Amino acid sequence: MNEINRPLLDAHVVVERGDLLLDVALRVAPGETIALMGPNGAGKTSLLYSLFGWLPLRSGWILLDGQTLDAPGEDRSVPPHLRNLGMVFDDGLLFPHMTVGQNLAFGSDTKLVDPDLVELLELAPLVAKQIHHLSAGQRQRVALARTLLAKPKMVLLDEPLSSLDPSARGQARDLIKSAFDSQLSGALLVTHDPADAFTLADRVMVLENGKVSQFDSLTALSTQPSTPWIASLIGWNFFTGSARDSIVVLPDGIEIATSHSGLSGEMTVAINPGSVSLFLESPGGSPRNNWRCEVSNVQFVGQVARVTLSGVMQIHADITKAAAAELGLHQGLELWASVKATEVLVQGSSRPS
């Protein structure tokens, strides 16, 4: 294989863990960070443990920078401490009897701590402190620095920001991103937070029931989610019904018009909440999908109002905070939800080309 085009990680992991059969093929390019997302029990941590050498492969292979780490029946498995992989856990797993500086020196094979990395992760004021005097965010930065100081070819991170409060997560993401950009050759990041994936990852792999359900950029996932779980993750509306030409009929009889023709069989449609318009009066014009709904909940995130509607159609709409104020939104308000047929994405085996 051409050295220039060789992936940093080339793996096909097949592992049995209880009732879960994990079967994942994965390639990570040099310098690339992949976020692993999926529901609980999907196999995300099991994948990390398999790569690290803590779970034996049933079949498949693991190659890191061209070196075979595991390939049942072909090569002897390389033990975890020789795989040149770093691992960062959600609780950091720092040595509590050591200072920050001592923890960092433990991670470096030369016992000399890289001052640039210490400065990058804002650890210089903390080197003399005991671990129990640190905040959760500070402990995670120390754990990441200790791992990077060992100069692994790749770092595996298992929910490294899960214990941080929202304000600390933002700062930690920025610092970790800077460290990734300057120090890291590749990473796999398990997270449940789309903001982590958006900030830190180049691509997102979604696992469901031990299989890859989608592997793409977060932007691609947000524009064309392939499963209901992914749609729910990013807040999309996802409906399944029976297709009839250009119409998808839901089990309760509600019809959703699409811009396609010749549809047949079971069909799934996805609607971006940002494509749902709200009106106090029945709208005219081009939209073919108009439903009389009732506001059941309104949540504000920055300048966006996420409106949850019920009644004839249960659907989410994202509108601006200013538009929400103009409509006078409140729980129980009746209004019209409208979606253009061209904004309805179609998925299904009988979709015409």
Beta strands, then each sheet from edge to edge (+ up, - down):
strand 1: 9-17
strand 2: 20-28
strand 3: 32-37
strand 4: 59-64
strand 5: 67-70
strand 6: 85-88
strand 7: 154-158
strand 8: 186-190
strand 9: 203-208
strand 10: 211-216
strand 11: 237-245
strand 12: 247-249
strand 13: 255-257
strand 14: 263-271
strand 15: 277-279
strand 16: 289-301
strand 17: 304-311
strand 18: 315-320
strand 19: 334-339
strand 20: 344-347
sheet 1: 2+ 1- 4+ 5-
sheet 2: 6+ 7+ 8+ 3+ 9+ 10-
sheet 3: 13+ 12- 11+ 14- 20+
sheet 4: 15+ 19- 16+ 17- 18+
end
